[in-house]
Amino acid sequence: MLLSAALIVRNEERFLGACLSSIKDLVDEAVVVDTGSTDRSREIAIEHGARVEEFAWTADFSAARNRALDLARGGWILYIDADETVRAGLFREVRAQLTEPERVGYYVNLYPRPACTPYRVLRLFRNDPRIRFRGIIHENVWPSILEQGWGTMVGVAPLTLDHFGYEGDQRHKHARNLPLLHKSLRQDPTRVFAWCHLADIYLALGKPRRAEWAWCKALDLVRSRTTTAQDDHLPYSRLIESMIERGDNSDNLLREALDRFPSNAWLWWLHGRAMAGQKEFSKAISSFERVLAFGKAGDFDPYVAYDARLFGALAYEALGGCCFRLGAFGESRRYYELAAACDPERLEYRTKRALCARLEHSGAPPPARESR
């Protein structure tokens, strides 16, 4: 048996059938560990031919996931969640890659929510007792792979997953995750992503000062390291965005962030917003154009997911606004036309395009001068 899918579920009847249907032509078996469902999750899993085991929830995601790994019989594991599906595609090529002896794992592309770009995640790895999940939340197998010295033995597979569970009301997840994050950070306070997730929950709960405290804890960790990890951009972008929203000057933090992460398109977007807020419209235009260039070339950081509109309607709208403030009404009109082409349902773009067209032909003076 080559490939086992390993899932943990609890009350996932809304998603589970689609997930298991999407992998039936890819995997040789599906192992479902149920941590206490009160809906039809177990029945749905059985209907789709999965092997199901009940496992008492211990407030530890790794414990449940590792139980699924213990039950798997395939030589390789596909780690997938019930609210994810695999896109039909190069399944034969993926399975052929799993026979390569020099590999212990593969990154795949994951779309975290609709209208986002994908990012790379480690979801395929060998079924080896030395490879196990760690962390009671935001669990992953990467530390155990590094511990074995296998970090250079991870490739990229042509597999794409879509995630759907981030839409809608997330309050039940916040209630579940908040105590787990506190416990996780007491056990290991060096996890940047956990601090940032904690901050995001505080922000969603209307506690912006607590959110900023958690982002600063994460930033201190990043600054203390001699190497850069995949999630290290998060405290920068979250703090900078918060500063821009408050009207605070973020120039120094932006410079530091862009020095560390020059291919991060979101940071360049934030730089453009900051410059526009300071009426430095030419500098803002340069940053927004850089964001568009990232999108056209596709050479932005592959381990970061972006709002896909950043490389289309949002960038064109921002450029249109900057050009308008500089009195370049023809350029502004052109950008609003491009924004409208990306999002035809957005009446605002068509309205602004029409205004720019009138001003362009009337010879009206610019509404503001660029600051120097």
N, C-alpha and C positions, 0 to 999 in steps of 0.2 A: 504494500500500500504506500503510495507516494505522498499524498497531501491530505491532511486533516484540517477542517475548519474548527476553531475553538471559540465558543461564545459563552458569556454569562448573561443571564436574563432575569428580569423581574418585572412582571406586568408589561410585557412588550407586544401584546396581541395586535396592536395597531401597525407595527412594523415587521414583526418577525417573519411572516409568510413571504413578504417581498424579498427579505434578506436571504432566506434559505432557497427561494426559487432562483435568485440571481447567481448562486454559487453551485448549483446542481451539476453543471457541465464542467466545472473547474476542479472541484475537490472529490476525493474518494469517500469521505465520510464527514459528517458534521456532528460535533460533540457539543451538547447544550447543557450547561450547569445552571440549574434554576435555584435562585436564592430566596424563594418565598413568594412566588406569583400567586395571586388570588383571581386572576383572569384566565383566559384560555391559552396562555403561552405554552404550557407543557403539551396540551393537546395539539396545538398547531405544529410544534416541533416534531411530534411523533408522526403526524400526518405527512410531513415532508421527509420522513425517513431518518430523522436525527436520533442519535442515542442521547437519552436524557437522564440526568442524575440530579436529585435534590441535594442541596448543600446549604446548611444553616448559615445565614448571613452573620458575619463577625465584625462588621464595620471595617473591612479590609479587602479592597479590591484585588490586591495581589493574591491573597489566599484563595479567593474564588477562581481567579484566572489560572493559577498554578494547579488547582484541582482539575480544571479542564485539560491542561497540558498532560497531567498524569494519566488521564483517561484516553488521550489520543493515541492511535495506533499507526498513523502515517509517519514517514520519515521526515516530513516537513509540516510546519504549522502555518496556517493562515489565521491571524488574529483579526477578528472582525466583530463589530458590535451589532446588536439586533436592529438598530435604527440606521444601518448602513446597507448599501447594495453595491455589488460589483458590476461594472459596465461590461456588457458583452464585448468580446474583442479577441485578443491574441492569446487565447487560453492554451493552445498547443505550444506556442513559443514560451509561455510562462512555465509550463510543466517541463519543457526541455531544459530550461535554465536550471531547474531544480536538480538536474543530474550532474551539474558541474561540480567536481569535487573540491575546487578551491574556494567555494563560496559557503558562508555560514548563514547569510541572510540577504534580504533584498528590500530596498526602499520601493514603495509604490506611490502613485499620486492619489491624494485625497482631496476632494472638494468638501470643505467643512460645512458649507451652507450654499443654497442657491445664490447665483450672481456673484460668486467669489472665484478667484483663480485657485488652482490646486497647489498643494505643497507636498513635499516628500515626507513620508512616514515609514518607519520600519515595521512592516506588517507580515513579512514572510521570513521565517527562520527555521533552522534545523530543530527537529524534535530531539533535544539533547538535555539530559538532566542538569547539565551545567548552565543551561540557558533558562532562567526563570525570572518572573516579574518581581520587581521590588517597588516598595512604596505603597502605603495604604490608600492613597489617591494619586491620580496622575502616574499610575504604575507603568513601568516599561522594562524591557529586557536589556536595554543598551548597557547599563552598568555591568551586568554579568558577562556580556560579550566583551567589553573592554577588559574586564578582570582576567579573561582567558587570553588576552592579547590578539583578539580576532577583529579588531576595529577596521583593519584594511581589507578584510575579507567579505565586506558587504557591498553588493552591487545594486543596480537599479533594474527593476522588472517592468515590462509594459502592461501594468495592471492599474486600473483606475477605480476608485471607490467614491461613492457619494454618501454624505452624511446628512440626515434630515432632522435630528433631534434637537437642534438649537432654536427652532422656530417656536413661536407661541410663548405662553406664560412659563417662565422659568423659576417661579418662586418655590416650587416643590424641590427643585434641584438645589437652589440656594440653601434651603433649610437642611437638606441632607449633607451638602458639601461643606458648609461652614464649620461644623465641629470636626469633620475629618481633616480639613485643612489645618485647623489649630493643632490637632493631635500630630499630624504629619510634620508640621514645622517645629513642634517641640522635640520630635525625634530627630529631625534633620533640618536645621534652620538654614542650610546652604542652598535650598532649592529655589532658584529664581522664579520659575514658572508658578510654583505654589504661592509665593508671595504676591505675584501679579494676579493670579486668580482670586486670592483673598481680597486684594484691592478692588477688583472688578465687582465682587459680591458686595463689598461695603458701599461702592458707588451706587449699585442697583438698589441697595437698601436705604439710600439717602444719607449716607455718612461720608461725605467727600473728604473730611479731614482724616478719618481713619484710612480711607483709600490712599491718600497721599502719603501717610505714614508707611503703609505697606509697600508702596512703590519705591519710596526712599530706602527701605530696608533692602529691597531687591537691587536697587542701583548701587548701594554700598558694596554688595556682594560682587557685582560685575566689575566694579572699579578695583576690587581687591585681587582679582584674578590675573594671572599672567597669560592665560589663553582665553579664547572667545568661544562660547557655546552657542548653540542654535537659538536659544530663547533670550539671549542677553540684550537684544534690541528692545524687548518689551517694556522694561521700566522707563527707558528713554522716551519712547513714543507716547506712552501713557502720560508721563509727567509733562512732556512738552505740550501735548494736546490740552491737558488741564490748564497749563499756564496760558496758552493762547485763548482758551475760553474765558479766563478771568481777566484777560487784558494785560497780563504780566509779561515782562521782557524775557524771552527764552533764547536769546541769541547765543549765549555761552554754552548752554546745554545742547543746542542744535549743532554748534560747531563740533563739540565733543562727540556727539552721536554720529554725525556724518563722517568724521575722521575714522570712527570705528566701523561703521556700516555704510560704506559709500554706494553699495548697490541696493540699498533698501529704499524702494520707491515711496513707501509711506512717509519716511523721514523727509524726503525731498518734497512731498506734498505738504507736509507740515511747515517746511521751510518757506514754501510759496505762500501759505496762509499767513505766516508770521510777517513776511515782508509786505504783503498786501495790507495787513493791519497797521503797519508802520508807514504806509503810503509810499513804500519803495517798490513801485509797480514794475519797473524794468527788471529788478532782481526777482520779483515774484514771477514774472513771465518766463524768465530763464529757468526757474525751478519747475514750473508747470510744464514747460516744453521738454524738460529732462524726463519728467514722469511719462509724457506721451512717447518719448523715444524709448524708454524702458519697455513700454507696452508693445511698440511696433517690433522691436528687436527680440523681445522675450528674454532678455538677459538680466532680469532682476533676480534677486535671491530666491532659489527654488525651494528653500525651506521655510518660506513665509507665504501665508495666504493673504491676498489683497481683495478688497472690494473691486470687482472687475470694472465697475463704472469709473474707477480712478483713471483708467487708460482710455476713456472715451468721454461720455457726457459730462462727468464732473470736471475733468481737466479742461474741456472746451468751454464749459460754463465759467470756470475760474479765469481762463484766458480772455474770454469775452468781457468779463467784468473789469479786468486790469486795463485792457485796451480802451474800454469805454472811459475809464477815469483819466486816461492819458489823452483823450480826445481823438483817438484813432478809430473813428466810428466805422469805417469800412472794414478794418480788421476785426472789430468787435462783432459786426454783422456776420462776417464769415464764420467766426467761432460759434456764434449762436445758431447759425445754420447747421454746423457740424453737430452741435449738441442736440438740436432738434432731430437730426437724422438718426442719432443714436437712441433717442427717446421721444418718438413722435407723439406720445400721449401727454407730454409735459407742455401745457399751454404757455407756461412762463417763458420758455425758450422762443417760441414763435412771437410772443408779444415783444420781447426784448429785441429780437431780430428786426421786427417792423419799426420799432423806435429808432434803432441804429440806422436803418435805411433812410428814414426821414431826416435825421440829423446829418447824415452823410451828404445828402443832396441840398440841405439848407445852408451849409457852411457854418453851422453853429460852433461857438468856441468850446473848448474842453471844459467839463464841469469842475475839474480840480487840477492843480499842478502837482507834479511828482516832487516829493520832498528830496532835499539834497543832503 
